[in-house]
């Protein structure tokens, strides 16, 4: 490896204290994710999930390789923590499949709100995964947050929101992925984490070919390729946000994506959240914000 590559790889693996930049990345990440979801939802009615995952993943891989080639940053793809990369990729691939299945049948705002359970899952699992101490106040907030999930699932047996179990499972896996991301950013570059996750998605999507794919129209290809580019940019910004700021600082700003989701859902499909979604979502968001508040206080106390 040349001295230039060594310097560039070392810089891209470092952590930098720039909370304003981390917050900006988190907000833009949410906007790109909603655009990605909207593009996928427009195609998903007629195209299988595996085929969607393959096309989007392949487009992202091409975009990443083009970036690496243009910037002569091949060293950024070097892996130090293979087990961490493999675990993160597996969690991301599984979460993606579950999410796309749900996206075909759920309103965009609903599924976006369910992704907000991920920070609560992170708080609940952090004592067991990263050894972080969680006090009774945060445990209470975690319980309240899961109560919000129950509200969104519709407590009436006649109206139980069964399909919502899929984004709930996806968000749980996403929370685990975020914990792994937090642990491996010290040794792994953002480009490497994104690249290998997209390679994993592309490979698993391709494995669904024997189960039947459909012919894609030009508009489908454009939407899926665009979704791949948007998703690659969003994931890169998400990883970089963790590098520039603490999770407790940037995570509250991820809730801005709900605004984008409601606007896109209404503009494209005339969807608006119902009373159950608003009530449960408000509980989840409030719980998540309180958890971030407690994490911030604990970090300040040292």
C-alpha positions in Angstrom: 0.0 0.0 0.0 1.4 3.4 -1.0 1.9 6.2 1.7 -1.0 8.1 0.1 -3.3 5.2 0.5 -2.2 4.6 4.1 -2.9 8.3 4.9 -6.3 8.3 3.2 -7.4 5.0 4.8 -6.3 6.1 8.2 -8.2 9.4 7.9 -11.4 7.6 6.7 -11.2 5.3 9.7 -10.8 8.1 12.3 -13.5 9.7 14.4 -13.9 13.5 14.1 -15.7 15.8 16.5 -18.0 17.8 14.1 -21.6 17.5 15.5 -23.1 20.1 13.1 -21.9 18.0 10.1 -23.1 14.8 11.7 -26.6 16.3 12.2 -26.7 17.6 8.6 -25.7 14.1 7.3 -28.5 12.5 9.5 -31.2 14.9 8.1 -30.1 14.4 4.5 -29.8 10.7 5.0 -33.5 10.6 6.1 -34.5 12.5 2.9 -32.6 10.1 0.6 -34.0 7.1 2.4 -37.6 8.3 1.9 -37.0 9.0 -1.8 -35.4 5.5 -2.1 -38.5 3.9 -0.4 -40.9 5.8 -2.6 -39.1 4.6 -5.7 -39.1 1.1 -4.5 -42.8 1.3 -3.6 -43.7 2.5 -7.1 -42.1 -0.6 -8.6 -42.8 -3.2 -5.9 -46.4 -4.0 -6.9 -45.2 -5.8 -10.1 -41.6 -6.9 -9.2 -40.5 -9.5 -6.7 -38.5 -8.5 -3.6 -35.4 -10.5 -4.6 -35.3 -8.9 -8.0 -35.6 -5.4 -6.5 -32.9 -6.1 -4.0 -30.6 -7.4 -6.8 -31.1 -4.4 -9.1 -30.8 -1.8 -6.4 -27.8 -3.5 -4.8 -26.0 -3.9 -8.2 -26.6 -0.2 -9.0 -25.2 0.8 -5.6 -22.1 -1.5 -6.1 -21.4 0.1 -9.5 -21.7 3.6 -8.0 -19.4 2.7 -5.2 -16.8 1.2 -7.5 -17.0 4.3 -9.7 -16.4 6.5 -6.7 -13.4 4.3 -5.6 -12.0 4.4 -9.1 -12.5 8.1 -9.6 -10.8 9.0 -6.2 -8.1 6.4 -6.4 -9.2 5.2 -2.9 -8.9 1.4 -3.3 -7.4 1.2 0.1 -10.8 2.2 1.6 -12.1 -1.2 0.7 -9.6 -3.0 2.8 -11.2 -5.0 5.7 -9.6 -5.2 9.1 -12.5 -6.7 11.0 -13.9 -9.5 8.8 -16.3 -10.9 11.4 -17.7 -7.5 12.1 -18.2 -6.7 8.5 -19.9 -10.1 7.9 -22.2 -9.7 10.8 -23.2 -6.2 9.8 -23.8 -7.3 6.2 -25.9 -10.2 7.3 -28.1 -8.1 9.5 -28.5 -5.4 6.8 -29.5 -7.9 4.1 -32.1 -9.6 6.4 -33.5 -6.3 7.4 -33.7 -5.1 3.8 -35.7 -8.2 2.7 -38.2 -7.9 5.5 -38.6 -4.1 4.9 -39.3 -4.5 1.2 -41.9 -7.2 1.8 -43.7 -4.8 4.1 -43.2 -1.8 1.9 -45.3 -3.4 -0.8 -48.3 -3.4 1.4 -47.9 -0.6 4.0 -48.3 3.2 3.8 -45.0 4.9 3.6 -45.5 7.0 6.8 -46.4 3.8 8.8 -43.4 1.9 7.8 -41.2 4.9 8.4 -42.5 5.3 12.0 -41.7 1.6 12.6 -38.1 2.3 11.8 -38.0 4.6 14.7 -38.1 1.6 17.1 -34.5 0.9 16.1 -32.9 3.4 18.5 -35.1 2.0 21.3 -33.9 -1.5 20.4 -30.3 -0.2 20.5 -30.8 1.2 24.0 -32.4 -2.1 25.1 -29.6 -4.2 23.7 -26.6 -2.0 24.4 -25.9 -3.4 27.9 -25.6 -6.9 26.4 -23.8 -6.0 23.2 -21.5 -3.1 24.1 -21.6 -3.2 27.9 -23.3 0.2 28.3 -25.1 0.8 31.6 -28.8 1.6 31.3 -30.5 3.1 34.3 -34.1 2.7 35.4 -35.2 5.9 33.6 -34.1 4.6 30.2 -35.5 1.2 30.9 -38.9 2.9 31.6 -38.6 4.9 28.4 -37.8 1.6 26.5 -40.9 0.0 27.9 -43.0 3.0 27.0 -41.6 2.9 23.5 -42.6 -0.7 23.0 -46.0 0.3 24.4 -46.2 2.7 21.4 -45.5 -0.3 19.1 -48.4 -2.2 20.6 -50.7 0.8 20.0 -49.6 0.9 16.3 -50.2 -2.8 16.0 -53.9 -2.2 16.7 -54.8 -3.9 20.0 -58.2 -5.1 18.8 -58.0 -8.8 17.6 -60.2 -7.9 14.7 -57.8 -5.2 13.5 -54.4 -6.5 14.4 -51.8 -5.0 12.1 -50.1 -8.3 11.2 -48.0 -6.9 8.4 -46.4 -4.4 10.8 -44.5 -7.2 12.4 -42.2 -7.3 9.4 -40.9 -3.7 9.7 -40.8 -4.2 13.4 -38.5 -7.2 12.9 -36.5 -5.2 10.3 -36.0 -2.3 12.7 -34.8 -4.7 15.4 -32.2 -6.1 13.0 -31.4 -2.5 12.0 -30.8 -1.6 15.6 -28.4 -4.5 16.0 -26.7 -3.4 12.8 -26.2 0.1 14.2 -24.6 -1.3 17.3 -22.2 -3.3 15.2 -21.5 -0.1 13.1 -20.7 1.8 16.2 -18.1 -0.9 17.2 -16.3 -1.3 13.9 -16.1 2.4 12.7 -12.8 2.5 14.6 -11.1 0.1 12.1 -13.4 0.0 9.0 -14.0 2.8 6.5 -17.5 4.0 5.6 -17.0 3.0 2.0 -16.0 -0.6 3.0 -19.0 -1.0 5.2 -21.3 0.2 2.5 -19.6 -1.7 -0.3 -19.7 -5.2 1.4 -23.3 -4.7 2.6 -24.3 -3.9 -1.0 -22.4 -6.9 -2.4 -24.2 -9.1 0.1 -27.6 -7.7 -0.9 -26.8 -8.1 -4.6 -25.7 -11.7 -4.1 -28.7 -12.7 -2.1 -31.0 -11.0 -4.5 -29.4 -12.9 -7.4 -30.1 -16.1 -5.6 -33.8 -15.5 -6.0 -33.5 -15.7 -9.8 -34.7 -19.4 -10.0 -37.9 -18.4 -8.2 -38.9 -16.3 -11.2 -38.2 -12.7 -12.2 -40.3 -10.4 -14.4 -39.3 -8.4 -17.4 -38.5 -4.8 -16.3 -39.7 -1.8 -18.2 -37.4 1.2 -18.8 -39.1 3.2 -16.0 -38.6 0.3 -13.6 -34.9 0.1 -14.3 -34.5 3.9 -13.9 -36.4 3.9 -10.6 -34.5 0.9 -9.1 -31.1 2.2 -10.3 -32.0 5.6 -8.9 -33.0 3.9 -5.6 -29.7 2.2 -5.5 -27.8 5.4 -5.9 -30.0 7.2 -3.3 -29.6 4.3 -0.9 -25.8 4.2 -1.3 -25.6 7.9 -0.6 -28.0 7.6 2.4 -26.0 4.8 3.9 -22.7 6.5 3.4 -24.1 9.7 5.1 -25.5 7.6 7.9 -22.1 5.9 8.6 -20.3 9.2 8.3 -22.8 10.8 10.8 -21.8 8.3 13.4 -18.2 9.2 12.7 -18.7 13.0 13.1 -21.0 13.0 16.1 -22.2 10.8 19.0 -25.4 8.8 18.4 -27.2 10.7 21.1 -26.5 13.9 19.2 -27.6 13.0 15.7 -30.3 10.4 16.4 -33.1 12.8 17.3 -32.7 14.5 13.9 -33.5 11.3 12.2 -37.1 11.9 13.1 -37.2 14.6 10.4 -37.6 11.8 7.9 -41.2 11.3 9.1 -42.0 14.7 7.6 -40.5 13.6 4.3 -42.4 10.3 4.5 -45.8 11.8 5.2 -45.3 14.4 2.4 -44.2 11.7 -0.1 -47.0 9.3 0.9 -49.7 11.9 0.5 -48.3 13.3 -2.8 -47.9 9.9 -4.5 -50.7 7.8 -3.0 -52.9 10.1 -1.0 -51.9 8.3 2.2 -52.2 9.9 5.6 -51.5 8.3 9.0 -54.6 7.1 10.9 -55.3 7.7 14.6 -53.6 4.5 15.7 -50.4 5.4 13.8 -50.4 9.0 15.1 -50.9 7.9 18.7 -48.4 5.0 18.7 -45.9 6.9 16.6 -46.0 9.8 19.0 -45.3 7.5 21.9 -42.4 5.9 20.0 -40.9 9.3 19.1 -41.3 10.7 22.6 -39.7 7.6 24.1 -36.8 7.7 21.7 -36.2 11.4 22.3 -36.1 10.8 26.1 -33.6 8.0 25.7 -31.4 10.3 23.6 -31.7 12.9 26.3 -30.7 10.5 29.1 -27.7 9.3 27.0 -26.6 12.9 26.5 -26.8 13.6 30.2 -24.8 10.5 31.0 -22.1 11.3 28.4 -21.7 14.8 29.9 -21.2 13.4 33.4 -18.4 11.3 32.0 
